[in-house]
């Protein structure tokens, strides 16, 4: 019995081509602080183009669904800090209200991973050592609230700690 037979005739390899310019509905798949080998710090973000909107957005998401656009937010050279407006554009687009505290980078990631947002993707063309290269660019100020909220939003964690002081005694347990 054969699991499948290979057939390479209709394969399209888009892995090395940038996503075409446009506005896409994406899921924030990953975000974390990072640094270049030279020590320049940045926040790395992976934005996966939603695959549930092929019919609603046939010319953008429908053609590019499930591809990842990488985005970096760099620390400002003058201040050696991230621009607060960059961070706020992203939090606002993810649906967080004004004055939401963010404790640290783990909290930042926890708040954003899995959130649906809308972004404008452009193509940046550069040349280095005579070689031309194209790559996608997403600016923080292009983040907007999604037009298509996730239908199966995560349910509240039933095991999440609460400030409830109700304790269960051994007598209340059936075993």
Secondary structure, DSSP 8 states (H G I E B T S, - for coil): --S-----TT----TTS---SEEEEEEEEEEEEEE-TT--EEEEEEEEE-SS-TTTTTTTHHHHTT-EEEEEEE--TTTSS--HHHHHHHHHHTT--TT----SHHHHHHHHTT-EEEEEEEEEEEEETTEEEEEEE--GGG-EE-SS--TT-----TT---S------GGGS--
